[in-house]
């Protein structure tokens, strides 16, 4: 197909709004290590049965983490999911518009931009503040959100918006119109309408 046709197809495809924590970055695992180190607990991510950590690990450790979440700089140093990164690269290669949107505090933006650069994640816009995804959902654009928060199904799905939800131990909802629940990056690609990243793309991902 000609470049013009590819461009037209890409323009017709929905905007992809990709979450960071629990999707491209392993925040839960690092958070639990921080809590375990401070409180002498032994939480692991497969024990976490509620998206909100105050419900899952107790109020005091969750409050300790809340302060840690607000500090900003640790977002620059989270481990990345290399396949997730490769999927975003593939989407951009296919001409898709990709926004990275996160409920992290706005102060975390420069550290997040540093992280995205370090891991070679391409994107068109980086948007960061609590509630930003709701604003995107109200824009009346055709958007597919990729997220790990089941509560986003209440907030983000609408006439022009869909949610692809990565299943985690805390996922407690079922698929319905506008909501696809996925277990593998291959299913993410299928749900987003993006081709699979090549092996050469995966092996050229930074070792972290
Ligand atoms: Mg998340």
Boltz pocket constraint, residues with backbone or C-beta under 6 A from the ligand:
constraints:
  - pocket:
      binder: B
      contacts: [[A, 19], [A, 20], [A, 21], [A, 22], [A, 23], [A, 147], [A, 148], [A, 149]]
      max_distance: 6.0
